[in-house]
Amino acid sequence: NYKQKLLLELNGRYDATSRFLSNDRWAFFPGISAGYVPSKEDFWKGIEKTVNYLKFRGSYAALGDQESFLEWTPPYYYYPFYPALRTTTPPNTNWLFGSGDKQAAVTSPEKLVPNNLTWQKPVSLNLGVDMAFLDWRLNANLDYFVRTVNDLVGPAKSLPGVLGIAAP
């Protein structure tokens, strides 16, 4: 904050999670916000009774999202022995072992999970103007806000029908 005219804030997060493979566990998420208040300048003195306050501001920030895809995949999807990835059928199958009188339990994959999952990165951009008029009796705030998500998990490639399991 420089003389309540120039405003700047920088921040950054370096987050980690055990829910991704080791090369995708850590990610940096930056943010910046800035503002300028021309109504604090000396040249504003002539109109300050009509336009009491004027501020231009903007911000940009990226965040990390590891939760949104967990609705359809277990938290440790990259371990093939993880129990939630397998379905076990009790020993009443048609598979016989040994002398033919013992039926075996069958374990089959529950679902395929892509091995390249990583942080989804929501990015927010905000531009705004704050104004006050008529001895602070009339205030206005205008905002332009855009949010996009990068690295969003999307539909899988089509896979052959002989795969025997649904696409991730």
Contacts in CASP RR format, 6 or more apart in sequence:
PFRMAT RR
TARGET T0000
AUTHOR 0000-0000-0000
METHOD contacts of the structure
MODEL  1
NYKQKLLLELNGRYDATSRFLSNDRWAFFPGISAGYVPSKEDFWKGIEKT
VNYLKFRGSYAALGDQESFLEWTPPYYYYPFYPALRTTTPPNTNWLFGSG
DKQAAVTSPEKLVPNNLTWQKPVSLNLGVDMAFLDWRLNANLDYFVRTVN
DLVGPAKSLPGVLGIAAP
1 7 0 8 1.000
3 40 0 8 1.000
4 37 0 8 1.000
4 40 0 8 1.000
5 36 0 8 1.000
5 37 0 8 1.000
5 38 0 8 1.000
5 40 0 8 1.000
5 41 0 8 1.000
6 34 0 8 1.000
6 35 0 8 1.000
6 36 0 8 1.000
6 37 0 8 1.000
7 33 0 8 1.000
7 34 0 8 1.000
7 35 0 8 1.000
7 36 0 8 1.000
7 37 0 8 1.000
7 57 0 8 1.000
8 32 0 8 1.000
8 33 0 8 1.000
8 34 0 8 1.000
8 35 0 8 1.000
9 32 0 8 1.000
9 33 0 8 1.000
9 34 0 8 1.000
10 30 0 8 1.000
10 31 0 8 1.000
10 32 0 8 1.000
11 30 0 8 1.000
11 31 0 8 1.000
11 32 0 8 1.000
11 61 0 8 1.000
12 28 0 8 1.000
12 29 0 8 1.000
12 30 0 8 1.000
12 31 0 8 1.000
13 28 0 8 1.000
13 29 0 8 1.000
13 63 0 8 1.000
14 26 0 8 1.000
14 27 0 8 1.000
14 28 0 8 1.000
14 29 0 8 1.000
15 26 0 8 1.000
15 27 0 8 1.000
15 29 0 8 1.000
15 64 0 8 1.000
15 119 0 8 1.000
16 25 0 8 1.000
16 26 0 8 1.000
16 27 0 8 1.000
17 25 0 8 1.000
17 66 0 8 1.000
17 119 0 8 1.000
18 25 0 8 1.000
18 76 0 8 1.000
19 66 0 8 1.000
19 70 0 8 1.000
19 75 0 8 1.000
19 76 0 8 1.000
20 66 0 8 1.000
20 78 0 8 1.000
20 117 0 8 1.000
20 118 0 8 1.000
20 119 0 8 1.000
21 78 0 8 1.000
21 115 0 8 1.000
24 116 0 8 1.000
24 117 0 8 1.000
24 118 0 8 1.000
24 119 0 8 1.000
27 64 0 8 1.000
27 118 0 8 1.000
27 119 0 8 1.000
27 121 0 8 1.000
29 61 0 8 1.000
29 62 0 8 1.000
29 63 0 8 1.000
29 64 0 8 1.000
29 121 0 8 1.000
30 61 0 8 1.000
30 62 0 8 1.000
31 59 0 8 1.000
31 60 0 8 1.000
31 61 0 8 1.000
31 62 0 8 1.000
32 59 0 8 1.000
32 60 0 8 1.000
32 61 0 8 1.000
33 57 0 8 1.000
33 58 0 8 1.000
33 59 0 8 1.000
33 60 0 8 1.000
33 61 0 8 1.000
34 57 0 8 1.000
34 58 0 8 1.000
34 59 0 8 1.000
35 55 0 8 1.000
35 56 0 8 1.000
35 57 0 8 1.000
35 58 0 8 1.000
36 55 0 8 1.000
36 56 0 8 1.000
36 57 0 8 1.000
37 53 0 8 1.000
37 54 0 8 1.000
37 55 0 8 1.000
37 56 0 8 1.000
38 44 0 8 1.000
38 54 0 8 1.000
38 55 0 8 1.000
38 56 0 8 1.000
39 48 0 8 1.000
39 51 0 8 1.000
39 52 0 8 1.000
39 53 0 8 1.000
39 54 0 8 1.000
39 55 0 8 1.000
44 51 0 8 1.000
44 54 0 8 1.000
49 135 0 8 1.000
50 133 0 8 1.000
50 134 0 8 1.000
51 131 0 8 1.000
51 132 0 8 1.000
51 133 0 8 1.000
52 132 0 8 1.000
52 133 0 8 1.000
52 134 0 8 1.000
52 135 0 8 1.000
52 136 0 8 1.000
53 130 0 8 1.000
53 131 0 8 1.000
53 132 0 8 1.000
53 136 0 8 1.000
54 129 0 8 1.000
54 130 0 8 1.000
54 131 0 8 1.000
55 129 0 8 1.000
55 130 0 8 1.000
55 131 0 8 1.000
56 128 0 8 1.000
56 129 0 8 1.000
57 126 0 8 1.000
57 127 0 8 1.000
57 128 0 8 1.000
57 129 0 8 1.000
57 130 0 8 1.000
58 126 0 8 1.000
58 127 0 8 1.000
58 128 0 8 1.000
59 124 0 8 1.000
59 125 0 8 1.000
59 126 0 8 1.000
60 123 0 8 1.000
60 124 0 8 1.000
60 125 0 8 1.000
60 126 0 8 1.000
61 123 0 8 1.000
61 124 0 8 1.000
62 121 0 8 1.000
62 122 0 8 1.000
62 123 0 8 1.000
62 124 0 8 1.000
63 121 0 8 1.000
63 122 0 8 1.000
63 123 0 8 1.000
63 124 0 8 1.000
64 119 0 8 1.000
64 120 0 8 1.000
64 121 0 8 1.000
64 122 0 8 1.000
65 119 0 8 1.000
65 120 0 8 1.000
65 121 0 8 1.000
65 122 0 8 1.000
65 149 0 8 1.000
66 119 0 8 1.000
66 120 0 8 1.000
68 120 0 8 1.000
68 153 0 8 1.000
69 117 0 8 1.000
69 120 0 8 1.000
69 153 0 8 1.000
72 111 0 8 1.000
72 168 0 8 1.000
73 111 0 8 1.000
73 113 0 8 1.000
73 117 0 8 1.000
73 168 0 8 1.000
74 82 0 8 1.000
74 84 0 8 1.000
74 85 0 8 1.000
74 113 0 8 1.000
76 82 0 8 1.000
77 85 0 8 1.000
77 113 0 8 1.000
77 117 0 8 1.000
78 113 0 8 1.000
78 115 0 8 1.000
79 85 0 8 1.000
84 110 0 8 1.000
85 109 0 8 1.000
85 110 0 8 1.000
85 111 0 8 1.000
85 113 0 8 1.000
86 107 0 8 1.000
86 108 0 8 1.000
86 109 0 8 1.000
86 110 0 8 1.000
87 107 0 8 1.000
87 108 0 8 1.000
87 109 0 8 1.000
87 110 0 8 1.000
88 105 0 8 1.000
88 106 0 8 1.000
88 107 0 8 1.000
89 105 0 8 1.000
89 106 0 8 1.000
89 107 0 8 1.000
89 108 0 8 1.000
90 105 0 8 1.000
91 102 0 8 1.000
91 103 0 8 1.000
91 104 0 8 1.000
91 105 0 8 1.000
92 103 0 8 1.000
93 103 0 8 1.000
93 104 0 8 1.000
93 105 0 8 1.000
93 106 0 8 1.000
94 103 0 8 1.000
95 103 0 8 1.000
95 104 0 8 1.000
95 106 0 8 1.000
96 102 0 8 1.000
96 103 0 8 1.000
96 104 0 8 1.000
97 103 0 8 1.000
97 104 0 8 1.000
109 165 0 8 1.000
111 165 0 8 1.000
111 166 0 8 1.000
111 168 0 8 1.000
112 156 0 8 1.000
112 163 0 8 1.000
112 165 0 8 1.000
112 166 0 8 1.000
112 167 0 8 1.000
112 168 0 8 1.000
113 168 0 8 1.000
114 153 0 8 1.000
114 156 0 8 1.000
114 168 0 8 1.000
117 153 0 8 1.000
118 151 0 8 1.000
119 151 0 8 1.000
120 149 0 8 1.000
120 150 0 8 1.000
120 151 0 8 1.000
120 152 0 8 1.000
120 153 0 8 1.000
121 149 0 8 1.000
121 150 0 8 1.000
121 151 0 8 1.000
122 147 0 8 1.000
122 148 0 8 1.000
122 149 0 8 1.000
122 150 0 8 1.000
123 147 0 8 1.000
123 148 0 8 1.000
123 149 0 8 1.000
123 150 0 8 1.000
124 145 0 8 1.000
124 146 0 8 1.000
124 147 0 8 1.000
125 145 0 8 1.000
125 146 0 8 1.000
125 147 0 8 1.000
126 143 0 8 1.000
126 144 0 8 1.000
126 145 0 8 1.000
126 146 0 8 1.000
127 143 0 8 1.000
127 144 0 8 1.000
128 141 0 8 1.000
128 142 0 8 1.000
128 143 0 8 1.000
128 144 0 8 1.000
129 140 0 8 1.000
129 141 0 8 1.000
129 142 0 8 1.000
130 139 0 8 1.000
130 140 0 8 1.000
130 141 0 8 1.000
131 139 0 8 1.000
131 140 0 8 1.000
131 141 0 8 1.000
131 142 0 8 1.000
132 138 0 8 1.000
132 139 0 8 1.000
132 140 0 8 1.000
133 139 0 8 1.000
133 140 0 8 1.000
155 167 0 8 1.000
156 167 0 8 1.000
156 168 0 8 1.000
157 167 0 8 1.000
158 167 0 8 1.000
159 167 0 8 1.000
END
